[in-house]
């Protein structure tokens, strides 16, 4: 039997591990996991699968609609990100020439490069998905939310962020530095340089894990490792500096949105299945 494509395996793993624990219905405590308040029987797998699918759709909508919901403060931040990215775009070739022509790199340059080389494999989702999926499954089976929630949010972030990057990358089609066509070579569907996937994944991990750990030394370490990975992508001639910048910003945006959606209180639309008195029926219930 041949292996399933990596994207299919990842999608299945993300959906399975997104299931809430058996003592919750989409984040709400349930007194009797087998019945609703009226006594109607709600099968656990159906309830959990519905919750996972609804959460994923809600988070995807949040990411897609975020520009329309910007307040003044968020607009200023977005403007700063775009402005900085524009400056880096204008300097991409100069930055690459400086990094590539430097004979013996200085201490900080060498340190960042070595750390980035060490953590670079973590930036490939195919290398880490199995570990996050395993952690989420373990947390689900043992009812340990401190294990399940971070792993689930990492998978959500990588799933949503990965789909967005694939679409943008296809439309922009920016050539990589190693293609030797310059920093402004764009051809839709041909280039894969913009944005940097490694940088996005690194900052998704940094945000989710630092949020749940909640200790400043861990935050400094995690963001330091993420920054080193982004630097490595530029220093290794895999991406332009603006690719790494926008990839990092995209990873932060997606992870922050996913975590906020998971932890916010919102109205719930749940399916209700009724198999009482020899009759079956299905309906929807809105809970607040």
FIFI-616414 format. One line per 5 residues: number of its first residue (from 1); their letters; for each residue x, y, z of N, C-alpha, C. Coordinates in Angstrom, 3 decimals, padded with zeros to 6 digits. Layout:
REM residues N
NUM = A = X,Y,Z,X,Y,Z,X,Y,Z | ...;
***
This chain:
REM residues 288
1 = XXXXX = 000.845,-001.194,000.000,000.000,000.000,000.000,000.879,001.242,000.000 | 000.646,002.138,-000.973,001.483,003.320,-001.072,001.188,004.294,000.041 | 002.129,005.178,000.251,001.959,006.175,001.297,001.026,007.286,000.819 | 000.188,007.768,001.735,-000.654,008.903,001.417,000.209,010.146,001.266 | -000.207,011.103,000.417,000.533,012.369,000.327,000.640,013.026,001.685;
6 = XXXXX = 001.741,013.721,001.906,001.978,014.334,003.218,000.867,015.300,003.598 | 000.332,016.037,002.605,-000.729,016.996,002.928,-001.989,016.294,003.403 | -002.308,015.127,002.819,-003.492,014.385,003.243,-003.295,013.850,004.655 | -002.121,013.277,004.926,-001.833,012.760,006.257,-001.908,013.868,007.299 | -001.383,015.038,006.968,-001.404,016.153,007.904,-002.828,016.614,008.173;
11 = XXXXX = -003.633,016.699,007.111,-005.020,017.135,007.285,-005.795,016.177,008.183 | -005.602,014.876,007.968,-006.280,013.886,008.803,-005.819,013.986,010.255 | -004.514,014.129,010.448,-003.984,014.223,011.809,-004.502,015.472,012.513 | -004.539,016.597,011.789,-005.002,017.842,012.401,-006.470,017.759,012.786 | -007.291,017.141,011.927,-008.707,017.034,012.232,-008.955,016.116,013.418;
16 = XXXXX = -008.253,014.977,013.442,-008.435,014.017,014.528,-008.009,014.613,015.860 | -006.854,015.274,015.872,-006.324,015.794,017.139,-007.005,017.073,017.567 | -007.878,017.633,016.741,-008.609,018.829,017.141,-009.821,018.505,017.987 | -010.125,017.221,018.148,-011.324,016.850,018.896,-011.228,017.280,020.351 | -012.266,017.952,020.880,-012.255,018.339,022.288,-012.280,017.109,023.182;
21 = XXXXX = -011.913,017.286,024.434,-011.957,016.161,025.362,-013.388,015.705,025.569 | -013.573,014.484,026.029,-014.912,013.913,026.146,-015.751,014.607,027.213 | -015.141,015.416,028.054,-015.909,016.117,029.089,-016.315,017.506,028.647 | -016.103,017.852,027.376,-016.481,019.166,026.889,-017.225,019.051,025.579 | -018.030,020.063,025.304,-018.658,020.219,023.997,-018.207,021.566,023.472;
26 = XXXXX = -017.186,021.547,022.616,-016.635,022.786,022.049,-016.273,023.782,023.144 | -015.625,023.313,024.178,-015.146,024.198,025.231,-016.110,024.414,026.368 | -017.324,023.870,026.310,-018.299,024.043,027.375,-018.393,022.775,028.217 | -018.459,022.944,029.535,-018.547,021.786,030.414,-019.894,021.088,030.243 | -019.860,019.765,030.220,-021.062,018.968,030.030,-021.259,018.082,031.246;
31 = XXXXX = -022.440,018.161,031.873,-022.697,017.360,033.057,-022.816,015.888,032.721 | -023.528,015.587,031.660,-023.657,014.204,031.213,-023.207,014.149,029.761 | -022.040,013.572,029.461,-021.508,013.610,028.101,-022.363,012.875,027.094 | -023.355,012.083,027.521,-024.145,011.314,026.562,-025.485,011.965,026.222 | -025.919,012.961,027.008,-027.232,013.555,026.773,-027.156,015.056,026.873;
36 = XXXXX = -028.120,015.741,026.247,-028.245,017.169,026.464,-029.230,017.403,027.605 | -029.589,018.680,027.838,-030.447,018.983,028.974,-031.817,018.318,028.852 | -032.280,018.098,027.612,-033.590,017.512,027.417,-033.580,016.000,027.378 | -032.423,015.384,027.538,-032.337,013.938,027.554,-032.067,013.320,026.198 | -031.886,014.120,025.135,-031.620,013.570,023.813,-030.198,013.016,023.759;
41 = XXXXX = -030.053,011.910,023.120,-028.753,011.254,023.041,-027.900,011.912,021.962 | -026.701,012.318,022.327,-025.766,012.935,021.391,-024.502,012.082,021.358 | -024.285,011.283,020.317,-023.090,010.426,020.265,-021.818,011.244,020.392 | -020.888,010.762,021.232,-019.649,011.496,021.466,-018.851,011.796,020.221 | -018.571,010.832,019.340,-017.782,011.120,018.141,-018.418,012.170,017.245;
46 = XXXXX = -019.775,012.117,017.115,-020.456,013.115,016.286,-020.293,014.499,016.899 | -020.476,014.585,018.217,-020.345,015.863,018.908,-018.931,016.411,018.784 | -017.942,015.565,018.996,-016.560,016.018,018.956,-016.141,016.417,017.546 | -016.534,015.629,016.563,-016.167,015.945,015.188,-016.802,017.256,014.750 | -018.068,017.464,015.145,-018.726,018.728,014.816,-017.991,019.891,015.464;
51 = XXXXX = -017.596,019.749,016.717,-016.887,020.824,017.399,-015.572,021.152,016.722 | -014.832,020.135,016.313,-013.543,020.354,015.656,-013.726,021.063,014.322 | -014.701,020.608,013.540,-014.932,021.196,012.224,-015.392,022.643,012.341 | -016.316,022.909,013.299,-016.815,024.262,013.485,-015.702,025.212,013.938 | -014.867,024.765,014.871,-013.770,025.606,015.351,-012.811,025.953,014.222;
56 = XXXXX = -012.501,024.950,013.392,-011.573,025.196,012.292,-012.149,026.233,011.327 | -013.448,026.091,010.994,-014.077,027.048,010.100,-014.124,028.445,010.687 | -014.378,028.512,012.001,-014.442,029.815,012.666,-013.073,030.495,012.651 | -012.019,029.728,012.939,-010.679,030.301,012.961,-010.230,030.724,011.573 | -010.586,029.927,010.555,-010.236,030.294,009.187,-010.906,031.606,008.805;
61 = XXXXX = -012.179,031.767,009.201,-012.893,033.008,008.913,-012.241,034.185,009.621 | -011.794,033.986,010.846,-011.142,035.070,011.575,-009.899,035.551,010.848 | -009.081,034.593,010.359,-007.865,034.973,009.637,-008.216,035.686,008.339 | -009.191,035.138,007.602,-009.535,035.703,006.301,-010.139,037.092,006.421 | -010.885,037.331,007.503,-011.596,038.605,007.635,-010.866,039.600,008.523;
66 = XXXXX = -009.674,039.269,008.989,-008.996,040.132,009.955,-008.758,041.554,009.445 | -008.421,041.792,008.166,-008.228,043.184,007.737,-009.479,044.039,007.911 | -010.668,043.446,007.768,-011.903,044.213,007.892,-012.235,044.541,009.343 | -011.541,043.909,010.295,-011.852,044.113,011.701,-010.739,044.850,012.432 | -009.871,045.532,011.694,-008.748,046.214,012.312,-009.204,047.458,013.064;
71 = XXXXX = -008.718,047.606,014.308,-008.900,048.866,014.992,-007.682,049.739,014.708 | -007.658,050.939,015.295,-006.571,051.861,014.978,-005.208,051.300,015.379 | -005.153,050.693,016.559,-003.881,050.162,017.030,-003.386,049.047,016.123 | -004.303,048.151,015.744,-003.914,047.053,014.864,-003.505,047.562,013.489 | -004.187,048.623,013.025,-003.846,049.192,011.727,-002.432,049.774,011.738;
76 = XXXXX = -002.071,050.403,012.867,-000.716,050.953,012.985,000.316,049.829,012.960 | 000.029,048.742,013.660,000.947,047.603,013.658,001.092,047.026,012.255 | -000.046,046.851,011.578,000.002,046.320,010.221,000.802,047.234,009.301 | 000.580,048.554,009.457,001.337,049.496,008.647,002.831,049.395,008.903 | 003.215,049.198,010.179,004.629,049.041,010.510,005.236,047.796,009.893;
81 = XXXXX = 004.467,046.702,009.922,004.947,045.456,009.323,005.141,045.627,007.818 | 004.155,046.233,007.157,004.239,046.417,005.702,005.369,047.374,005.341 | 005.514,048.458,006.102,006.569,049.431,005.821,007.948,048.798,005.987 | 008.144,048.074,007.093,009.427,047.404,007.306,009.704,046.389,006.200 | 008.671,045.635,005.809,008.838,044.685,004.727,009.197,045.353,003.421;
86 = XXXXX = 008.603,046.537,003.172,008.939,047.268,001.954,010.382,047.723,001.937 | 010.879,048.194,003.088,012.289,048.602,003.187,013.201,047.401,002.933 | 012.886,046.268,003.551,013.693,045.073,003.339,013.642,044.627,001.879 | 012.473,044.744,001.255,012.348,044.379,-000.153,013.282,045.215,-001.014 | 013.370,046.504,-000.709,014.247,047.381,-001.468,015.725,047.060,-001.233;
91 = XXXXX = 016.020,046.489,-000.063,017.414,046.198,000.291,017.772,044.717,000.162 | 016.868,043.911,-000.364,017.091,042.465,-000.410,018.417,042.086,-001.048 | 018.722,042.649,-002.188,019.946,042.269,-002.886,021.182,042.730,-002.132 | 021.130,043.922,-001.547,022.279,044.404,-000.771,022.515,043.534,000.460 | 021.428,043.139,001.129,021.567,042.282,002.310,022.153,040.936,001.906;
96 = XXXXX = 021.672,040.384,000.798,022.211,039.097,000.346,023.697,039.216,000.003 | 024.062,040.275,-000.711,025.472,040.449,-001.075,026.349,040.579,000.157 | 025.844,041.276,001.153,026.630,041.468,002.382,026.839,040.130,003.095 | 025.808,039.331,003.186,025.920,038.052,003.883,026.779,037.053,003.106 | 026.652,037.069,001.780,027.349,036.077,000.973,028.813,036.411,000.744;
101 = XXXXX = 029.167,037.692,000.742,030.552,038.081,000.448,031.403,038.231,001.704 | 030.764,038.145,002.857,031.514,038.294,004.106,032.443,037.102,004.278 | 033.735,037.339,004.333,034.689,036.240,004.406,034.556,035.414,005.674 | 034.920,035.981,006.812,034.824,035.278,008.090,033.778,035.985,008.937 | 032.597,035.383,009.114,031.529,036.059,009.851,031.923,036.326,011.293;
106 = XXXXX = 031.356,037.417,011.817,031.633,037.770,013.197,030.990,036.811,014.173 | 031.225,037.058,015.453,030.742,036.138,016.480,029.237,035.992,016.507 | 028.502,037.124,016.455,027.043,037.070,016.495,026.489,036.400,015.238 | 027.064,036.764,014.091,026.639,036.157,012.827,026.836,034.647,012.873 | 027.978,034.210,013.311,028.281,032.780,013.373,027.376,032.068,014.377;
111 = XXXXX = 027.120,032.716,015.513,026.262,032.108,016.524,024.838,031.934,016.001 | 024.283,032.994,015.401,022.921,032.912,014.862,022.822,031.865,013.759 | 023.842,031.793,012.929,023.838,030.811,011.850,023.884,029.398,012.398 | 024.723,029.163,013.400,024.840,027.814,013.962,023.549,027.402,014.668 | 022.955,028.312,015.428,021.699,027.997,016.101,020.601,027.768,015.073;
116 = XXXXX = 020.571,028.612,014.039,019.579,028.450,012.990,019.718,027.136,012.258 | 020.956,026.724,011.987,021.180,025.432,011.334,020.682,024.287,012.212 | 020.859,024.422,013.525,020.466,023.365,014.444,018.954,023.189,014.509 | 018.212,024.315,014.532,016.756,024.240,014.685,016.024,024.218,013.349 | 016.747,024.343,012.240,016.100,024.425,010.925,015.139,023.280,010.627;
121 = XXXXX = 015.450,022.015,010.991,014.494,020.937,010.697,013.130,021.120,011.342 | 013.055,021.868,012.443,011.773,022.084,013.115,010.839,022.914,012.235 | 011.389,023.681,011.320,010.578,024.517,010.462,009.841,023.770,009.377 | 010.137,022.510,009.187,009.429,021.689,008.210,008.294,020.955,008.907 | 007.056,021.253,008.522,005.912,020.649,009.183,005.925,019.130,009.092;
126 = XXXXX = 006.432,018.607,007.994,006.484,017.161,007.850,007.361,016.484,008.887 | 008.323,017.225,009.431,009.208,016.663,010.455,008.579,016.653,011.841 | 007.653,017.569,012.095,007.153,017.752,013.459,005.688,017.386,013.646 | 004.940,017.261,012.554,003.500,017.009,012.691,003.196,015.778,013.536 | 003.987,014.727,013.335,003.710,013.485,014.051,003.864,013.675,015.557;
131 = XXXXX = 004.789,014.523,015.976,005.001,014.751,017.407,003.866,015.589,018.004 | 003.431,016.633,017.282,002.316,017.434,017.776,001.033,016.623,017.777 | 000.838,015.809,016.737,-000.354,014.966,016.697,-000.344,013.966,017.843 | 000.820,013.354,018.097,000.929,012.400,019.197,000.668,013.044,020.540 | 001.195,014.261,020.735,000.968,014.973,021.994,-000.508,015.314,022.171;
136 = XXXXX = -001.151,015.772,021.096,-002.569,016.112,021.185,-003.418,014.875,021.471 | -003.093,013.765,020.824,-003.835,012.522,021.067,-003.642,012.057,022.504 | -002.399,012.139,022.993,-002.136,011.757,024.382,-002.928,012.621,025.347 | -002.955,013.941,025.104,-003.730,014.825,025.962,-005.210,014.544,025.890 | -005.697,014.183,024.714,-007.114,013.858,024.539,-007.484,012.587,025.306;
141 = XXXXX = -006.636,011.572,025.200,-006.931,010.296,025.855,-006.819,010.382,027.373 | -005.890,011.195,027.859,-005.668,011.309,029.301,-006.417,012.482,029.929 | -007.175,013.242,029.112,-007.935,014.397,029.586,-007.025,015.473,030.187 | -005.827,015.617,029.620,-004.870,016.613,030.095,-004.863,017.793,029.122 | -005.604,018.838,029.448,-005.710,019.968,028.539,-004.382,020.693,028.359;
146 = XXXXX = -003.508,020.657,029.374,-002.222,021.340,029.248,-001.347,020.690,028.185 | -001.633,019.441,027.833,-000.953,018.792,026.719,-001.727,018.980,025.418 | -003.033,018.790,025.499,-003.851,018.809,024.291,-003.939,020.189,023.650 | -004.199,021.232,024.458,-004.475,022.553,023.895,-003.306,023.141,023.105 | -002.069,023.168,023.661,-000.971,023.736,022.862,-000.715,022.950,021.576;
151 = XXXXX = -000.738,021.618,021.673,-000.482,020.815,020.483,-001.558,021.024,019.434 | -002.814,021.095,019.878,-003.917,021.323,018.954,-003.798,022.689,018.294 | -003.435,023.706,019.065,-003.311,025.048,018.506,-002.133,025.158,017.551 | -001.062,024.422,017.822,000.055,024.396,016.874,-000.395,023.786,015.548 | -001.122,022.684,015.627,-001.605,022.042,014.406,-002.574,022.948,013.655;
156 = XXXXX = -003.491,023.578,014.366,-004.411,024.527,013.741,-003.626,025.623,013.022 | -002.651,026.199,013.725,-001.871,027.307,013.153,-001.127,026.862,011.902 | -000.520,025.702,011.980,000.241,025.233,010.826,-000.668,024.880,009.663 | -001.846,024.356,009.963,-002.797,024.008,008.904,-003.293,025.272,008.200 | -003.826,026.208,008.975,-004.355,027.435,008.393,-003.238,028.257,007.754;
161 = XXXXX = -002.126,028.413,008.489,-001.020,029.185,007.954,-000.440,028.576,006.697 | -000.346,027.255,006.656,000.208,026.585,005.486,-000.650,026.779,004.250 | -001.965,026.700,004.409,-002.841,026.909,003.254,-002.723,028.335,002.733 | -002.649,029.300,003.656,-002.503,030.688,003.231,-001.190,030.919,002.511 | -000.108,030.348,003.036,001.198,030.522,002.394,001.237,029.897,001.010;
166 = XXXXX = 000.617,028.727,000.861,000.612,028.070,-000.439,-000.093,028.928,-001.481 | -001.216,029.510,-001.105,-001.962,030.346,-002.039,-001.169,031.597,-002.412 | -000.645,032.299,-001.395,000.116,033.518,-001.655,001.376,033.197,-002.457 | 002.060,032.125,-002.082,003.273,031.749,-002.792,003.022,031.467,-004.262 | 001.906,030.821,-004.543,001.572,030.516,-005.939,001.283,031.791,-006.723;
171 = XXXXX = 000.515,032.704,-006.118,000.137,033.926,-006.818,001.328,034.869,-007.013 | 002.183,034.973,-005.997,003.332,035.878,-006.090,004.425,035.271,-006.966 | 004.735,034.003,-006.754,005.717,033.312,-007.592,007.104,033.922,-007.565 | 007.571,034.305,-006.397,008.887,034.935,-006.321,009.995,033.886,-006.385 | 011.004,034.175,-007.190,012.125,033.247,-007.333,013.056,033.350,-006.127;
176 = XXXXX = 013.684,032.237,-005.805,014.610,032.193,-004.668,015.950,032.834,-005.040 | 016.709,033.256,-004.028,018.024,033.844,-004.325,018.920,032.902,-005.126 | 018.848,031.608,-004.807,019.692,030.645,-005.512,019.372,030.490,-006.978 | 018.204,030.990,-007.421,017.860,030.929,-008.843,018.658,031.928,-009.673 | 019.321,032.872,-008.980,020.180,033.868,-009.622,019.445,034.684,-010.680;
181 = XXXXX = 018.203,035.060,-010.371,017.444,035.913,-011.287,017.145,037.270,-010.668 | 017.726,037.551,-009.515,017.528,038.835,-008.872,016.369,038.831,-007.897 | 016.298,039.896,-007.106,015.297,039.978,-006.043,013.908,040.315,-006.562 | 013.806,040.709,-007.809,012.507,041.152,-008.327,012.024,040.277,-009.479 | 012.362,038.996,-009.398,011.899,038.032,-010.390,010.650,037.344,-009.854;
186 = XXXXX = 009.514,037.618,-010.481,008.236,037.051,-010.058,007.566,036.377,-011.260 | 007.090,035.170,-011.044,006.377,034.445,-012.085,005.363,033.521,-011.418 | 004.108,033.840,-011.585,003.052,033.105,-010.895,003.145,031.603,-011.139 | 003.122,030.867,-010.028,003.159,029.419,-010.107,004.541,028.826,-010.268 | 005.570,029.666,-010.396,006.920,029.162,-010.643,007.856,029.350,-009.454;
191 = XXXXX = 007.758,030.471,-008.753,008.653,030.730,-007.630,008.042,030.322,-006.305 | 008.895,029.963,-005.354,008.419,029.509,-004.038,009.138,030.211,-002.886 | 009.689,031.383,-003.162,010.482,032.051,-002.125,009.629,032.831,-001.134 | 008.540,033.431,-001.596,007.729,034.302,-000.748,006.404,033.637,-000.410 | 006.041,033.646,000.901,006.852,033.990,002.073,007.624,032.773,002.560;
196 = XXXXX = 008.466,032.963,003.543,009.266,031.865,004.083,008.421,030.975,004.994 | 008.258,029.718,004.604,007.487,028.776,005.418,008.173,028.440,006.721 | 009.501,028.263,006.695,010.237,027.975,007.929,010.028,029.080,008.959 | 010.127,030.338,008.512,009.977,031.464,009.428,008.574,031.500,010.017 | 007.568,031.244,009.182,006.185,031.248,009.667,005.972,030.173,010.719;
201 = XXXXX = 006.427,028.963,010.444,006.256,027.861,011.395,006.990,028.166,012.698 | 008.184,028.719,012.600,008.969,029.014,013.799,008.239,029.992,014.714 | 007.649,031.026,014.147,006.964,032.024,014.977,005.591,031.550,015.419 | 004.964,030.661,014.664,003.743,030.027,015.164,004.039,029.231,016.429 | 005.093,028.445,016.384,005.480,027.649,017.552,005.853,028.557,018.721;
206 = XXXXX = 006.628,029.605,018.438,007.071,030.500,019.509,005.881,031.145,020.211 | 004.893,031.590,019.439,003.752,032.264,020.067,002.916,031.292,020.892 | 002.554,030.167,020.298,001.674,029.228,021.008,002.336,028.714,022.282 | 003.582,028.278,022.179,004.252,027.693,023.341,004.532,028.734,024.416 | 004.986,029.924,024.026,005.254,030.959,025.032,003.960,031.410,025.703;
211 = XXXXX = 002.865,031.411,024.952,001.567,031.783,025.536,001.161,030.810,026.636 | 001.369,029.539,026.410,000.937,028.541,027.383,001.945,028.381,028.527 | 003.211,028.567,028.255,004.211,028.465,029.333,004.102,029.676,030.263 | 003.978,030.869,029.671,003.746,032.071,030.469,004.911,032.497,031.339 | 006.135,032.213,030.933,007.320,032.624,031.692,008.264,033.354,030.747;
216 = XXXXX = 008.758,034.514,031.169,009.547,035.330,030.264,010.828,034.657,029.789 | 011.533,033.845,030.607,012.716,033.180,030.056,012.372,032.261,028.877 | 011.235,031.560,028.985,010.807,030.694,027.888,010.449,031.530,026.666 | 009.806,032.675,026.887,009.444,033.545,025.768,010.683,034.043,025.045 | 011.674,034.496,025.809,012.919,034.978,025.199,013.609,033.863,024.417;
221 = XXXXX = 013.671,032.677,025.004,014.322,031.552,024.343,013.596,031.157,023.063 | 012.264,031.036,023.130,011.493,030.585,021.979,011.560,031.574,020.827 | 011.430,032.863,021.137,011.503,033.860,020.072,012.942,034.014,019.561 | 013.906,033.790,020.437,015.298,033.802,019.982,015.584,032.687,018.990 | 015.061,031.494,019.278,015.230,030.367,018.359,014.501,030.630,017.041;
226 = XXXXX = 013.296,031.201,017.131,012.544,031.511,015.912,013.285,032.537,015.060 | 013.819,033.573,015.712,014.583,034.571,014.973,015.833,033.989,014.335 | 016.479,033.071,015.036,017.669,032.426,014.476,017.323,031.607,013.235 | 016.157,030.947,013.273,015.748,030.173,012.105,015.469,031.092,010.919 | 014.804,032.229,011.179,014.539,033.172,010.100,015.843,033.705,009.516;
231 = XXXXX = 016.800,033.996,010.386,018.110,034.464,009.909,018.799,033.395,009.074 | 018.710,032.147,009.498,019.342,031.058,008.771,018.787,030.915,007.357 | 017.476,031.166,007.194,016.867,031.045,005.872,017.431,032.077,004.904 | 017.783,033.258,005.427,018.384,034.295,004.586,019.868,034.012,004.388 | 020.553,033.660,005.464,021.994,033.431,005.402,022.348,032.226,004.530;
236 = XXXXX = 021.453,031.238,004.469,021.712,030.043,003.659,021.319,030.247,002.198 | 020.896,031.451,001.833,020.509,031.785,000.466,019.239,031.062,000.034 | 018.416,030.695,001.008,017.155,030.019,000.693,016.021,031.011,000.467 | 016.093,032.178,001.123,015.051,033.199,001.008,015.680,034.575,001.038 | 014.944,035.537,000.502,015.311,036.934,000.663,014.889,037.397,002.055;
241 = XXXXX = 015.497,038.479,002.522,015.190,038.958,003.878,013.719,039.339,004.024 | 013.106,039.913,002.985,011.693,040.276,003.077,010.807,039.035,003.126 | 011.239,037.938,002.508,010.483,036.682,002.600,010.407,036.215,004.047 | 011.559,036.266,004.733,011.609,035.832,006.130,010.790,036.758,007.016 | 010.833,038.063,006.729,010.089,039.028,007.539,008.585,038.802,007.423;
246 = XXXXX = 008.081,038.730,006.212,006.644,038.556,006.029,006.193,037.162,006.467 | 007.036,036.152,006.301,006.691,034.832,006.790,006.555,034.812,008.301 | 007.472,035.481,008.980,007.418,035.553,010.447,006.164,036.288,010.908 | 005.853,037.405,010.247,004.665,038.176,010.617,003.394,037.373,010.374 | 003.345,036.628,009.276,002.177,035.804,008.983,002.013,034.709,010.037;
251 = XXXXX = 003.111,034.073,010.430,003.038,033.039,011.456,002.500,033.580,012.769 | 002.957,034.766,013.166,002.474,035.378,014.398,000.984,035.703,014.310 | 000.557,036.253,013.177,-000.846,036.615,013.007,-001.746,035.385,013.112 | -001.377,034.324,012.416,-002.202,033.117,012.418,-002.255,032.504,013.817 | -001.093,032.358,014.455,-001.058,031.738,015.784,-001.840,032.556,016.805;
256 = XXXXX = -001.690,033.877,016.769,-002.412,034.731,017.711,-003.912,034.618,017.500 | -004.343,034.572,016.243,-005.761,034.472,015.939,-006.326,033.132,016.391 | -005.578,032.060,016.149,-006.041,030.728,016.537,-006.175,030.625,018.051 | -005.175,031.080,018.781,-005.223,031.002,020.242,-006.377,031.839,020.790 | -006.560,033.046,020.250,-007.646,033.908,020.723,-009.007,033.277,020.453;
261 = XXXXX = -009.165,032.669,019.279,-010.445,032.043,018.952,-010.714,030.840,019.839 | -009.681,030.070,020.159,-009.839,028.899,020.999,-010.220,029.277,022.426 | -009.719,030.410,022.908,-009.897,030.741,024.315,-010.994,031.775,024.568 | -011.619,032.275,023.509,-012.663,033.279,023.704,-014.012,032.602,023.876 | -014.920,033.264,024.571,-016.289,032.773,024.714,-017.108,033.258,023.529;
266 = XXXXX = -017.818,032.353,022.902,-018.648,032.720,021.774,-019.841,031.780,021.714 | -020.885,032.186,020.961,-022.068,031.349,020.872,-021.743,030.074,020.118 | -022.442,029.004,020.465,-022.185,027.693,019.896,-023.426,027.186,019.185 | -023.246,026.625,018.014,-024.323,025.968,017.288,-023.990,024.484,017.260 | -024.831,023.672,017.908,-024.527,022.257,018.088,-025.614,021.386,017.458;
271 = XXXXX = -025.211,020.238,016.903,-026.217,019.295,016.405,-026.821,018.508,017.565 | -028.093,018.169,017.470,-028.770,017.374,018.477,-029.429,016.194,017.775 | -029.058,014.986,018.196,-029.661,013.777,017.650,-030.563,013.153,018.701 | -031.777,012.761,018.342,-032.761,012.224,019.271,-033.209,010.851,018.787 | -032.939,009.828,019.616,-033.319,008.467,019.265,-034.298,007.889,020.290;
276 = XXXXX = -035.100,008.732,020.933,-036.010,008.271,021.973,-037.319,007.754,021.377 | -037.959,006.865,022.127,-039.299,006.351,021.792,-039.367,005.719,020.403 | -038.268,005.108,019.999,-038.258,004.412,018.730,-038.252,005.324,017.523 | -038.065,006.606,017.748,-038.043,007.553,016.636,-036.696,008.264,016.609 | -036.289,008.680,015.464,-035.019,009.389,015.338,-035.269,010.776,014.754;
281 = XXXXX = -034.405,011.694,015.123,-034.534,013.058,014.605,-033.233,013.803,014.795 | -033.060,014.867,014.050,-031.838,015.656,014.139,-032.210,017.125,014.058 | -031.517,017.954,014.848,-031.773,019.383,014.815,-030.549,020.143,015.277 | -030.683,021.476,015.389,-029.593,022.333,015.823,-030.025,023.089,017.069 | -029.071,023.339,017.953,-029.348,024.074,019.179,-028.291,025.159,019.328;
286 = XXX = -028.726,026.363,019.665,-027.806,027.480,019.883,-027.620,027.646,021.380 | -026.344,027.680,021.823,-026.039,027.858,023.238,-025.126,029.064,023.381 | -025.278,029.782,024.516,-024.475,030.963,024.785,-023.690,030.777,026.077;
***
